[in-house]
């Protein structure tokens, strides 16, 4: 076999090995990116749950403070009404004692009046003692009537105070039950908040590890992309400028930072707003080295232009080429969409030189 043919065979084998390894590493990066997005989403959910739990703790603690104030007010009112009841009961006992004494005096006076009446009945005239005793009986009856009225008023007051005392006691029981319930809720919510804090810390540690792994893997992919070219890097395209992959408004610039839960991501390319389903074309001739779903990039294509440059097309709805396909400048390779992390119909485009992301705008044709 001629020496030149052997060299070509070896070179082609090396290219295939690099392509396979690159494809494996891109898939691994895709998996890491998907796990990272899932962990960040869970971390945001955990942070929101923790925030809501802390708000519930504050609201419940505020309700408990109001309950404590009500308990203090009801206890003061209870002591006051109990003291009033004690005073009324003493007054009732005193009035009852006076009433019994006056009734005893009245009975004695009536007995004496009956006796005098019998003694002076045959004289057919009233005795001075009899008239005086009648006056005393009438005065004593007035006192009895007044005391009976006072006793009735005291009894009514006692009933009202007893009803008030029962109502206050019921309010005290209700407020005490509320306080116990609020205290239990606060204890449970505090435990939940502590668990969420631990979960949040664990998620953040996991996110940090995955971000580090993804960064290292991206570095490896860049190296594979740099080493995978079959020809020396000429850094020249088929024309002076590359074609636009789609025509639309650039809504995210190269190097623009996007922040999410305790993380920030710097754009390695640009996002171009375009109607969903629009034709996405290859910016120049090359070979497709990746065509599959890729984490936050959604359905993505990577083209090796075999001149030191690679182009990347993300957020697509449909891919029209597969890995290993040869494409030409202006060829439709995908339909734009809204897959991956895209929140509006758009195309994510990156241009890489020797694996390093560069600003593609100066390279586009006018």
C-alpha positions as CSV (number, residue, x, y, z in Angstrom):
1,X,0.0,0.0,0.0
2,X,1.5,3.4,-1.0
3,X,2.7,5.5,1.9
4,X,0.4,8.4,1.1
5,X,-2.6,6.1,1.2
6,X,-1.6,4.8,4.6
7,X,-1.3,8.3,5.9
8,X,-4.7,9.2,4.5
9,X,-6.3,6.1,6.1
10,X,-4.7,6.9,9.5
11,X,-5.8,10.5,9.2
12,X,-9.4,9.5,8.4
13,X,-9.4,7.0,11.4
14,X,-8.2,9.8,13.7
15,X,-10.9,12.1,12.4
16,X,-13.6,9.4,13.1
17,X,-12.2,8.8,16.6
18,X,-12.3,12.5,17.4
19,X,-15.8,12.8,16.0
20,X,-17.0,9.8,18.1
21,X,-15.4,11.1,21.2
22,X,-16.7,14.6,20.6
23,X,-20.2,13.2,20.1
24,X,-20.0,11.3,23.4
25,X,-18.7,14.3,25.3
26,X,-21.4,16.5,23.9
27,X,-24.1,14.0,24.9
28,X,-22.5,13.9,28.4
29,X,-22.6,17.7,28.5
30,X,-26.2,17.6,27.4
31,X,-27.0,15.3,30.3
32,X,-25.2,17.5,32.8
33,X,-26.9,20.6,31.4
34,X,-30.3,18.9,31.8
35,X,-29.5,17.9,35.4
36,X,-28.2,21.3,36.1
37,X,-31.4,22.9,34.8
38,X,-33.5,20.5,36.8
39,X,-31.5,21.2,40.0
40,X,-31.7,24.9,39.5
41,X,-35.5,24.6,39.0
42,X,-35.8,22.6,42.1
43,X,-33.6,25.0,44.0
44,X,-35.8,27.9,42.9
45,X,-38.9,25.9,44.0
46,X,-37.2,25.2,47.4
47,X,-36.3,28.8,47.9
48,X,-39.9,29.8,47.1
49,X,-41.3,27.2,49.5
50,X,-38.9,28.4,52.2
51,X,-39.9,32.0,51.6
52,X,-43.6,31.1,51.8
53,X,-42.9,29.1,55.0
54,X,-41.1,32.0,56.6
55,X,-44.0,34.3,55.6
56,X,-46.4,31.8,57.2
57,X,-44.3,31.8,60.4
58,X,-44.5,35.6,60.5
59,X,-48.2,35.6,59.9
60,X,-48.9,32.9,62.5
61,X,-46.6,34.6,65.0
62,X,-48.5,37.8,64.4
63,X,-51.8,36.0,65.1
64,X,-50.3,34.4,68.2
65,X,-49.3,37.9,69.5
66,X,-52.9,39.1,68.9
67,X,-54.2,36.0,70.8
68,X,-51.8,36.7,73.7
69,X,-53.2,40.3,73.9
70,X,-56.7,38.9,73.8
71,X,-55.8,36.4,76.6
72,X,-54.4,39.1,78.7
73,X,-57.5,41.3,78.2
74,X,-59.9,38.4,78.9
75,X,-58.0,37.4,82.0
76,X,-58.2,41.0,83.4
77,X,-61.9,41.1,82.6
78,X,-62.4,37.7,84.2
79,X,-60.7,38.8,87.4
80,X,-62.8,41.9,87.4
81,X,-66.1,40.1,86.9
82,X,-65.2,37.5,89.5
83,X,-64.5,40.2,92.0
84,X,-67.8,41.8,91.2
85,X,-69.6,38.5,91.7
86,X,-68.0,38.0,95.1
87,X,-69.1,41.5,96.1
88,X,-72.6,41.0,94.8
89,X,-72.9,37.6,96.6
90,X,-71.8,39.3,99.9
91,X,-74.3,42.1,99.4
92,X,-77.0,39.4,98.7
93,X,-76.1,37.5,101.9
94,X,-76.2,40.8,103.9
95,X,-79.5,41.8,102.4
96,X,-80.9,38.3,103.1
97,X,-79.7,38.5,106.7
98,X,-81.3,42.0,107.2
99,X,-84.5,40.8,105.5
100,X,-84.8,37.8,107.8
101,X,-84.2,40.0,110.8
102,X,-86.9,42.6,109.7
103,X,-89.3,39.8,108.9
104,X,-88.8,38.4,112.4
105,X,-89.4,41.9,113.9
106,X,-92.5,42.2,111.8
107,X,-93.8,38.9,113.0
108,X,-93.3,39.9,116.6
109,X,-95.0,43.2,116.0
110,X,-97.9,41.6,114.4
111,X,-98.2,39.2,117.3
112,X,-98.3,42.1,119.8
113,X,-100.8,44.0,117.7
114,X,-103.1,41.0,117.6
115,X,-102.9,40.7,121.4
116,X,-103.6,44.4,121.9
117,X,-106.4,44.3,119.5
118,X,-108.1,41.6,121.5
119,X,-107.5,43.4,124.8
120,X,-109.0,46.7,123.7
121,X,-111.8,45.4,121.4
122,X,-114.5,45.6,124.2
123,X,-113.6,49.3,124.8
124,X,-114.4,50.1,121.2
125,X,-111.5,52.6,121.0
126,X,-107.9,52.4,119.9
127,X,-105.1,52.4,122.4
128,X,-102.1,54.8,122.0
129,X,-99.7,51.8,122.1
130,X,-101.7,50.2,119.4
131,X,-101.4,53.2,117.2
132,X,-97.7,53.5,117.8
133,X,-97.2,49.8,117.0
134,X,-99.2,50.2,113.8
135,X,-96.9,53.0,112.7
136,X,-93.8,50.8,113.5
137,X,-95.3,47.9,111.5
138,X,-95.9,50.1,108.5
139,X,-92.4,51.5,108.7
140,X,-90.9,48.1,109.0
141,X,-93.0,46.9,106.0
142,X,-91.6,49.7,104.0
143,X,-88.1,48.7,104.9
144,X,-88.9,45.1,104.0
145,X,-90.3,46.1,100.6
146,X,-87.3,48.3,99.9
147,X,-84.9,45.5,100.9
148,X,-86.8,43.0,98.7
149,X,-86.4,45.3,95.7
150,X,-82.7,45.7,96.5
151,X,-82.4,42.0,96.8
152,X,-84.1,41.5,93.4
153,X,-81.7,44.0,91.8
154,X,-78.8,42.2,93.3
155,X,-80.0,38.9,92.0
156,X,-80.4,40.4,88.5
157,X,-76.9,41.8,88.7
158,X,-75.6,38.4,89.9
159,X,-77.3,36.7,86.9
160,X,-75.8,39.3,84.4
161,X,-72.3,38.9,86.0
162,X,-72.5,35.1,85.9
163,X,-73.5,35.3,82.2
164,X,-70.6,37.7,81.5
165,X,-68.2,35.4,83.4
166,X,-69.3,32.4,81.4
167,X,-68.8,34.3,78.2
168,X,-65.4,35.5,79.2
169,X,-64.4,31.9,80.3
170,X,-65.6,30.7,76.9
171,X,-63.5,33.3,75.1
172,X,-60.5,32.4,77.3
173,X,-60.8,28.8,76.3
174,X,-61.1,29.6,72.6
175,X,-58.1,32.0,72.7
176,X,-56.1,29.5,74.6
177,X,-56.9,26.8,72.0
178,X,-55.9,29.3,69.2
179,X,-52.6,30.0,71.0
180,X,-51.8,26.3,71.3
181,X,-52.7,25.7,67.7
182,X,-50.5,28.7,66.5
183,X,-47.6,27.6,68.7
184,X,-47.9,24.1,67.2
185,X,-48.0,25.5,63.7
186,X,-45.0,27.8,64.3
187,X,-43.0,24.8,65.6
188,X,-43.9,22.7,62.6
189,X,-43.2,25.5,60.2
190,X,-39.9,26.2,61.8
191,X,-38.9,22.6,61.5
192,X,-40.0,22.7,57.8
193,X,-38.0,25.9,57.2
194,X,-34.9,24.3,58.7
195,X,-35.3,21.2,56.5
196,X,-35.8,23.5,53.4
197,X,-32.7,25.4,54.4
198,X,-30.7,22.1,54.5
199,X,-32.3,21.0,51.2
200,X,-31.4,24.4,49.7
201,X,-27.8,24.2,50.8
202,X,-27.5,20.6,49.4
203,X,-29.0,21.7,46.1
204,X,-26.7,24.7,45.9
205,X,-23.7,22.4,46.5
206,X,-24.9,20.1,43.8
207,X,-25.4,22.9,41.4
208,X,-21.9,24.2,42.1
209,X,-20.5,20.7,41.4
210,X,-22.5,20.3,38.2
211,X,-21.5,23.8,37.0
212,X,-17.9,22.9,37.6
213,X,-18.3,19.5,35.8
214,X,-20.1,21.2,32.9
215,X,-17.3,23.8,32.6
216,X,-14.6,21.1,32.6
217,X,-16.6,19.1,30.0
218,X,-17.1,22.2,27.8
219,X,-13.3,22.8,27.9
220,X,-12.8,19.2,26.8
221,X,-15.3,19.7,24.0
222,X,-13.6,22.8,22.9
223,X,-10.3,20.9,22.8
224,X,-11.9,18.1,20.8
225,X,-13.4,20.6,18.4
226,X,-10.0,22.2,18.0
227,X,-8.2,18.9,17.4
228,X,-10.9,17.3,15.3
229,X,-10.2,19.3,12.0
230,X,-9.1,17.1,9.1
231,X,-7.3,20.0,7.5
232,X,-5.0,22.7,8.8
233,X,-6.9,25.7,10.1
234,X,-7.1,28.3,7.3
235,X,-9.6,30.5,9.1
236,X,-11.1,31.3,5.7
237,X,-14.7,30.7,4.6
238,X,-15.9,30.1,1.1
239,X,-16.6,33.9,0.9
240,X,-15.3,36.9,2.7
241,X,-18.4,36.9,5.1
242,X,-20.6,34.2,6.3
243,X,-24.4,34.1,5.7
244,X,-26.9,34.9,8.3
245,X,-28.5,31.7,9.6
246,X,-31.9,33.6,9.8
247,X,-32.9,37.2,9.4
248,X,-34.4,38.8,12.5
249,X,-33.8,41.1,15.5
250,X,-30.9,40.3,17.7
251,X,-32.5,40.0,21.2
252,X,-29.5,38.8,23.1
253,X,-26.0,39.8,22.4
254,X,-22.7,38.0,22.6
255,X,-21.3,38.1,26.2
256,X,-24.6,39.2,27.7
257,X,-25.1,37.8,31.2
258,X,-28.3,36.1,32.4
259,X,-28.8,35.4,36.1
260,X,-30.8,32.6,37.7
261,X,-30.9,31.1,41.2
262,X,-27.5,32.1,42.6
263,X,-25.9,31.5,39.2
264,X,-25.1,33.5,36.2
265,X,-24.6,32.4,32.6
266,X,-22.8,34.5,30.0
267,X,-24.0,34.1,26.4
268,X,-21.5,32.4,24.1
269,X,-23.5,33.6,21.1
270,X,-26.5,35.6,20.0
271,X,-30.2,35.0,20.0
272,X,-32.2,36.1,16.9
273,X,-35.9,36.6,17.2
274,X,-37.7,34.9,14.3
275,X,-41.1,33.4,13.6
276,X,-41.4,29.7,14.7
277,X,-40.8,27.3,11.8
278,X,-38.6,29.7,9.8
279,X,-35.8,28.2,7.7
280,X,-32.4,28.0,9.4
281,X,-29.5,27.8,7.0
282,X,-25.9,26.8,7.3
283,X,-23.7,29.9,7.4
284,X,-21.1,28.2,5.2
285,X,-19.9,24.8,3.9
286,X,-19.0,22.2,6.4
287,X,-19.8,18.8,8.1
288,X,-22.5,18.2,10.7
289,X,-20.8,16.8,13.8
290,X,-23.8,17.1,16.1
291,X,-27.5,17.0,15.5
292,X,-29.6,16.2,18.5
293,X,-31.4,17.7,21.6
294,X,-28.9,19.4,23.9
295,X,-30.1,20.7,27.3
296,X,-30.9,24.4,27.4
297,X,-30.1,24.7,23.7
298,X,-33.0,22.4,22.8
299,X,-32.7,20.8,19.4
300,X,-29.2,21.8,18.3
301,X,-26.8,21.4,15.3
302,X,-23.0,21.9,15.3
303,X,-21.2,22.3,12.0
304,X,-17.4,21.9,11.5
305,X,-16.4,24.2,8.7
306,X,-13.0,22.4,8.6
307,X,-11.2,25.7,8.6
308,X,-10.8,26.2,12.4
309,X,-14.4,27.5,12.7
310,X,-17.5,25.8,14.1
311,X,-21.0,27.1,14.1
312,X,-23.8,26.2,16.5
313,X,-27.6,26.5,16.0
314,X,-30.0,26.0,19.0
315,X,-33.7,26.4,20.0
316,X,-34.8,24.6,16.8
317,X,-38.2,22.9,16.4
318,X,-37.0,20.4,13.8
319,X,-33.6,19.2,12.6
320,X,-33.3,18.5,8.8
321,X,-29.8,17.1,8.8
322,X,-28.0,14.4,10.8
323,X,-24.5,13.9,12.1
324,X,-22.0,13.2,9.3
325,X,-24.0,15.2,6.7
326,X,-22.1,17.5,4.4
327,X,-23.8,20.9,4.1
328,X,-23.3,23.9,1.9
329,X,-23.6,27.6,2.4
330,X,-27.3,28.6,2.5
331,X,-28.6,25.1,2.8
332,X,-31.7,24.7,5.0
333,X,-30.6,22.6,8.0
334,X,-33.4,23.2,10.6
335,X,-36.7,24.9,11.4
336,X,-36.5,27.6,14.1
337,X,-38.5,27.0,17.3
338,X,-38.7,27.5,21.0
339,X,-37.1,24.4,22.5
340,X,-34.7,24.2,25.4
341,X,-34.5,27.3,27.6
342,X,-35.9,29.7,24.9
343,X,-38.9,31.7,26.2
344,X,-39.7,33.3,22.8
345,X,-39.4,31.9,19.2
346,X,-35.8,32.5,18.3
347,X,-32.5,31.0,17.1
348,X,-29.5,30.7,19.3
349,X,-26.3,31.0,17.1
350,X,-22.7,30.6,18.2
351,X,-19.5,30.9,16.2
352,X,-16.4,29.2,17.6
353,X,-12.8,29.6,16.5
354,X,-10.5,26.8,17.6
355,X,-13.3,25.9,20.1
356,X,-13.4,29.3,21.7
357,X,-16.7,31.3,21.4
358,X,-16.3,34.6,19.5
359,X,-18.7,37.4,18.6
360,X,-20.3,36.3,15.3
361,X,-21.7,39.8,14.3
362,X,-18.5,41.1,12.6
363,X,-18.4,37.9,10.4
364,X,-21.9,38.3,9.0
365,X,-22.5,39.6,5.5
366,X,-24.2,42.9,5.2
